[in-house]
Amino acid sequence: MKLTTNSILIFFGIIALVIMACFPVTLIAMPLLQPAQPNSVDSIATIQAIVTQTMYAATQNAPTSMPATATSTPQPTNTAVPTAVSYCDWVAFVKDVTIPDGTQLSAGEIFTKTWRLQNRGTCTWTPDYMLVYTSGDQMGSTTAVRLPGNVAPGQTVDVSVTLTTPNVNGYQRSYWMLRNPSGALFGSGNKANEAFYVEIKTKVELPHGTVTGALCYPSEFNPPMTLYFEKAGTNETIQFFIPENQNVYSALLPNGKYYVYAWAPGYNLEGAYTDSSGLMKTFVVSGGQTTASINLCDWSPNPHGRGQ
């Protein structure tokens, strides 16, 4: 049998078809279905283009002003706001109407102390409210007096009490407050609990004082003589003996106003404390003090007249 060229081609064609029938169709079609893969250079360029487009879009959509950077702001603490304090009964001291602090008075002297007070509270003071002594130096027997009338909140009132200075030297202070009808004490200050006071300086006068002076007798020696102290306006006279050759004197006398003269009986001469006209002048003796330079230098055989 002679094979021709056409017969050989047909034979190999049939064999090829049989082989293809033995493999899945997907293996044959896979290379045809996969898209072409770009090279690495094309991939990098594509990514850069995407980033550039994204940044451009973000810039176009961004707000014109940037938001403030968040910072840590300290939060205020819960500090309580102080509220105004008020009391029903409350005093505001205004001034001393009489007897300012430090006023000097004599021992046993009677005086009237007056304070000016303002009603700082919310309740009206009535005559049932009292001014009362609370502490310090008690000056006399008075310890409480009524207010003179009604005092509404905001009004002022003068309250007075009659007192007596103690029989001691130096500064004395007496504390006082107001008392409401319920018996509660109140005063001034931020808590309505401070007392107001009267302060005086007491001077105790002793009953006697001292007088000193010179005896200017017109001789080289002084004879014995009698010294007379005559209380002005009375007939009361106090005598002292002056021995021979004593040319100064010192005498303790009761408080008062006096004339003084000396009499030398053996020579009938009178020396006196006089003014420029030759009349005797007065001087004052104060308790505990010395009155000096009461000199007897005007000598005369005639008695001296009395001046002022």
Buried (B, 14 or more C-beta within 10 A) or exposed (E): EEEEEEEEEEEEEEEEEEEEEEEEEEEEEEEEEEEEEEEEEEEEEEEEEEEEEEEEEEEEEEEEEEEEEEEEEEEEEEEEEEEEEEBEBBBBBBEBBEBEEEBEBEBEBEBEBBBBBBBBBEBBBEEEBBBBBBEBBBBBEEEEBEBEEEBEBEEEBBBBBEBBBBEEEEEBEBBBBBBBEEEEBBBBBEEBBBBBBBBBBBBBBEEBBBBBBEBBBEEEEBBEBEBBBBBBEEEEEBEBEBEEEBEEBEBEBBBBEBBBBBBBEEBEBBBBBBEEEEBBBBBEBBBBBEBEEBBBBBBBEEEBEBEE
